[in-house]
Amino acid sequence: MTKARCNDMFDLSGRVALVTGGSRGIGKAACIALAQYGADVVVTGISSGNQATVDEINRMGRKSIFVRCDVSNPEDSKNAVATAVKEFGRLDILVNNAGTATVEPAEDTPVEEYDRVMAVNLRGLFFMCQAAGKAMIEAKRGGRIINIGSIFGRVGSEIGASVYHASKGGIVVLTRALACEWAKYGILVNAIGPGFIKTEMTKSIEEAPELYRLLRDRHALKRFGTPEEVAGAVVYFASDASRFVTGQNLYIDGGFTAW
Ligand SMILES: NC(=O)c1ccc[n+]([C@@H]2O[C@H](COP(=O)([O-])OP(=O)(O)OC[C@H]3O[C@@H](n4cnc5c(N)ncnc54)[C@H](O)[C@@H]3O)[C@@H](O)[C@H]2O)c1
């Protein structure tokens, strides 16, 4: 295969992507990488940095807008998808990146905290899939859904993140179920399970030397990853390079789950 043919497989020109939680971290890196490969990007989220992502994409010559969307509110998700279709004429790629965590001993986790994490990580992700899936089915062009899970959807840990584990575990099997259900519409659904990645979410871990060393050394590569190291897999799952891949969960984890 020539290099040009190989590059074409990753070309996203003319496609429209929607990314949840696009202001920073893995979500921002995903937005930028999708745009670098040619996609126009609807950046959604609840925090202030989203416009910076939009501006960076616009400077690259791609179209991008920000739509406020709290994924724990299914009406926001419906509105974000409708806005994408209205403003860009289509929606080809959904990246469910928005996520939140809690660290609390299982025996003391309050109901409110359980509900807060699930409302974003699993319930929110489901209803965003539903909104985007419906639009993709109606448009009859197929589509790609990429769910950001975690190594913690596969393995347990002793750090007091049981609710987070449960939410991310749910994503793995939900991804398989949607892949089976929507294959007939040409919608491919895959998940990515990052190891520990240097973002706001892991800042407090990096500031706790003992815990940091413990978790770092569980990666075979003995380091945390970067958001950009996750973004390559997003481009892969968004592109023709993965057109025979659905229902899978790819660990981008420096060997955390290889032991
Ligand atoms: N950083 C890691 O080590 C790591 C590892 C595995 C999985 N992940 C997952 O990657 C994803 C991105 O996390 P990150 O590391 O970039 O952390 P982050 O905290 O920097 O980013 C999370 C993003 O989600 C957004 N968000 C939170 N609640 C939201 C809501 N209700 N509606 C819309 N957006 C909301 C935040 O505003 C932020 O933009 C999350 O799903 C996280 O669980 C992260």
PDBQT file of the ligand as one rigid body, heavy atoms in Angstrom, charges set to zero:
ROOT
HETATM    1  N1  LIG A 301      -7.403  11.223  32.544  1.00  0.00    +0.000 N 
HETATM    2  C1  LIG A 301      -7.437   9.910  32.700  1.00  0.00    +0.000 C 
HETATM    3  O1  LIG A 301      -6.538   9.313  33.306  1.00  0.00    +0.000 OA
HETATM    4  C2  LIG A 301      -8.581   9.109  32.130  1.00  0.00    +0.000 A 
HETATM    5  C3  LIG A 301      -8.420   7.717  32.115  1.00  0.00    +0.000 A 
HETATM    6  C4  LIG A 301      -9.449   6.955  31.586  1.00  0.00    +0.000 A 
HETATM    7  C5  LIG A 301     -10.589   7.554  31.104  1.00  0.00    +0.000 A 
HETATM    8  N2  LIG A 301     -10.707   8.909  31.135  1.00  0.00    +0.000 N 
HETATM    9  C6  LIG A 301     -11.939   9.485  30.613  1.00  0.00    +0.000 C 
HETATM   10  O2  LIG A 301     -11.640  10.418  29.611  1.00  0.00    +0.000 OA
HETATM   11  C7  LIG A 301     -12.676  11.376  29.511  1.00  0.00    +0.000 C 
HETATM   12  C8  LIG A 301     -12.075  12.763  29.513  1.00  0.00    +0.000 C 
HETATM   13  O3  LIG A 301     -11.461  13.001  30.760  1.00  0.00    +0.000 OA
HETATM   14  P1  LIG A 301     -10.153  13.904  30.946  1.00  0.00    +0.000 P 
HETATM   15  O4  LIG A 301      -9.118  13.043  31.534  1.00  0.00    +0.000 OA
HETATM   16  O5  LIG A 301      -9.849  14.658  29.718  1.00  0.00    +0.000 OA
HETATM   17  O6  LIG A 301     -10.628  14.839  32.145  1.00  0.00    +0.000 OA
HETATM   18  P2  LIG A 301     -11.134  16.336  32.227  1.00  0.00    +0.000 P 
HETATM   19  O7  LIG A 301     -11.691  16.469  33.580  1.00  0.00    +0.000 OA
HETATM   20  O8  LIG A 301     -10.057  17.242  31.785  1.00  0.00    +0.000 OA
HETATM   21  O9  LIG A 301     -12.285  16.401  31.124  1.00  0.00    +0.000 OA
HETATM   22  C9  LIG A 301     -13.588  16.010  31.361  1.00  0.00    +0.000 C 
HETATM   23  C10 LIG A 301     -14.470  16.850  30.469  1.00  0.00    +0.000 C 
HETATM   24  O10 LIG A 301     -15.821  16.435  30.654  1.00  0.00    +0.000 OA
HETATM   25  C11 LIG A 301     -16.597  17.596  30.866  1.00  0.00    +0.000 C 
HETATM   26  N3  LIG A 301     -17.797  17.288  31.626  1.00  0.00    +0.000 N 
HETATM   27  C12 LIG A 301     -17.909  16.880  32.905  1.00  0.00    +0.000 A 
HETATM   28  N4  LIG A 301     -19.202  16.748  33.247  1.00  0.00    +0.000 NA
HETATM   29  C13 LIG A 301     -19.921  17.082  32.138  1.00  0.00    +0.000 A 
HETATM   30  C14 LIG A 301     -21.295  17.150  31.848  1.00  0.00    +0.000 A 
HETATM   31  N5  LIG A 301     -22.229  16.871  32.771  1.00  0.00    +0.000 N 
HETATM   32  N6  LIG A 301     -21.671  17.507  30.600  1.00  0.00    +0.000 NA
HETATM   33  C15 LIG A 301     -20.760  17.810  29.662  1.00  0.00    +0.000 A 
HETATM   34  N7  LIG A 301     -19.446  17.783  29.878  1.00  0.00    +0.000 NA
HETATM   35  C16 LIG A 301     -19.039  17.425  31.110  1.00  0.00    +0.000 A 
HETATM   36  C17 LIG A 301     -15.683  18.572  31.594  1.00  0.00    +0.000 C 
HETATM   37  O11 LIG A 301     -16.159  19.910  31.510  1.00  0.00    +0.000 OA
HETATM   38  C18 LIG A 301     -14.392  18.344  30.814  1.00  0.00    +0.000 C 
HETATM   39  O12 LIG A 301     -14.371  19.105  29.635  1.00  0.00    +0.000 OA
HETATM   40  C19 LIG A 301     -13.613  11.100  30.683  1.00  0.00    +0.000 C 
HETATM   41  O13 LIG A 301     -14.713  10.341  30.240  1.00  0.00    +0.000 OA
HETATM   42  C20 LIG A 301     -12.743  10.268  31.622  1.00  0.00    +0.000 C 
HETATM   43  O14 LIG A 301     -13.519   9.446  32.454  1.00  0.00    +0.000 OA
HETATM   44  C21 LIG A 301      -9.722   9.702  31.651  1.00  0.00    +0.000 A 
ENDROOT
TORSDOF 0
